[in-house]
Amino acid sequence: MSIDTPRQSQAVVSEMMLPFDLLCDVDKKVIELYNLVNSFEHGGIARPAIFIINPDGKICYRSLDDKVYRVDLTHVLNFLKAHYDNPDLTNNESVDKKWIIPAWKTVRQIMKNMIFRGNRADWKHYGLFPLKPIIIPLKKMIKKQK
């Protein structure tokens, strides 16, 4: 789910040949409800996260991720397999996150997006990427002092 318009999302689906539709939250109601707003980028976009919601509407798996630290997808897939066998299963344990180092193909796509679709916020975000482990704690510390 993203704050992109349906038209933008459809362009991503077509370009990446995804076998599913992307959900759009243009008004940011859902990402605000789930406390996923990343106000540091583009005036507020959705932070990376994974929620698995069972047919009864109960969240049985949740991982709040970051651009550079993400849950290993094999962990998510293993949970889904176990959940299929036991629909009452919920994940209550903390999940290890991995440092994500993008492949050259991904870096190339990021650069292409920045050049053709991006704006100054994209350049700032990716240009400061190596400093993110320092910048975010500093911002939090400054915010606490105010």
C-alpha positions in Angstrom: 0.0 0.0 0.0 1.3 3.4 -0.9 0.1 7.0 -1.1 0.5 6.9 -4.9 -2.5 7.5 -7.0 -4.2 4.5 -8.7 -2.7 5.7 -12.0 0.9 5.7 -10.6 0.4 2.3 -9.0 -0.9 0.9 -12.2 2.2 2.2 -14.0 4.4 0.3 -11.4 2.3 -2.8 -11.8 2.7 -2.7 -15.6 6.4 -1.8 -15.5 7.3 -4.5 -12.9 4.8 -7.0 -14.4 3.3 -7.7 -11.0 0.6 -10.4 -10.9 -1.4 -8.4 -8.4 -2.8 -4.9 -7.9 -1.3 -2.4 -5.5 -3.5 -0.8 -2.9 -3.6 3.0 -2.8 -4.0 5.2 0.2 -3.9 8.7 -1.3 -5.6 10.3 1.7 -3.1 8.5 4.1 -6.0 7.3 6.3 -4.8 3.7 6.6 -1.1 4.5 7.0 -2.0 7.0 9.7 -4.3 4.4 11.4 -1.5 1.9 11.4 1.1 4.6 12.5 3.2 4.0 9.4 3.7 7.6 8.3 7.3 8.5 7.4 7.1 12.2 7.6 10.8 12.6 6.6 10.1 11.8 2.9 7.8 13.6 0.4 5.7 15.2 3.1 4.7 11.8 4.5 4.8 8.4 2.8 4.2 4.9 4.2 7.1 3.3 6.1 7.9 -0.3 4.9 5.9 -2.8 6.9 4.4 -6.2 6.6 1.0 -7.1 8.1 -0.7 -10.4 7.7 -4.3 -10.2 8.6 -6.4 -13.4 8.9 -9.9 -13.7 7.5 -11.4 -12.6 10.9 -9.6 -9.3 10.6 -7.0 -10.1 13.3 -3.4 -9.1 12.7 -1.4 -12.3 13.2 1.9 -11.0 11.9 3.5 -7.6 12.0 6.9 -6.3 11.0 7.6 -2.6 11.0 10.6 -2.2 8.8 12.9 0.5 7.6 14.4 1.4 4.2 17.7 -0.3 5.1 16.6 -2.9 7.7 14.0 -5.4 6.7 12.6 -8.7 7.9 13.9 -11.7 6.0 11.1 -12.7 3.6 11.9 -16.4 4.2 10.7 -15.8 7.8 7.4 -14.3 6.5 6.9 -17.2 4.1 7.6 -19.7 6.8 5.1 -18.0 9.0 2.5 -18.1 6.2 3.1 -21.8 5.7 2.7 -22.5 9.5 -0.3 -20.2 9.6 -2.0 -22.1 6.8 -1.7 -25.3 9.0 -2.7 -23.5 12.2 -5.0 -20.5 11.5 -4.9 -19.4 15.2 -1.1 -18.9 15.0 0.2 -15.4 15.7 3.8 -14.2 15.7 4.6 -12.8 19.1 8.4 -13.1 18.9 10.7 -10.3 17.8 11.8 -10.7 14.2 15.5 -10.3 13.2 16.0 -7.6 10.6 18.7 -7.7 7.9 20.7 -4.8 6.4 19.5 -4.5 2.9 22.2 -3.9 0.3 20.6 -3.3 -3.1 21.8 -5.2 -6.1 23.2 -3.2 -9.0 20.0 -3.7 -11.0 18.0 -2.1 -8.1 20.5 0.8 -7.8 20.1 1.4 -11.6 16.3 1.4 -11.2 16.5 3.9 -8.3 18.7 6.2 -10.4 16.3 5.9 -13.3 13.4 6.7 -11.0 15.2 9.7 -9.6 16.1 11.1 -13.0 12.8 10.6 -14.7 10.2 10.7 -11.8 12.1 12.0 -8.8 12.4 15.3 -7.1 14.8 17.0 -4.7 13.6 14.8 -1.8 14.7 11.7 -3.6 18.2 13.0 -4.2 18.5 14.1 -0.6 17.2 10.7 0.6 19.5 8.5 -1.5 22.4 10.9 -1.3 22.3 10.8 2.5 21.6 7.0 2.6 25.1 6.1 4.0 24.7 8.6 6.8 21.1 7.4 7.8 22.3 5.4 10.8 23.8 8.7 12.2 21.2 11.2 11.0 18.0 9.5 12.3 19.3 9.2 16.0 20.5 12.8 15.9 17.0 14.0 14.7 15.4 12.0 17.5 17.8 13.4 20.1 17.1 17.0 18.9 13.4 16.4 18.9 13.5 15.1 22.5 15.5 18.2 23.6 12.7 20.5 22.3 
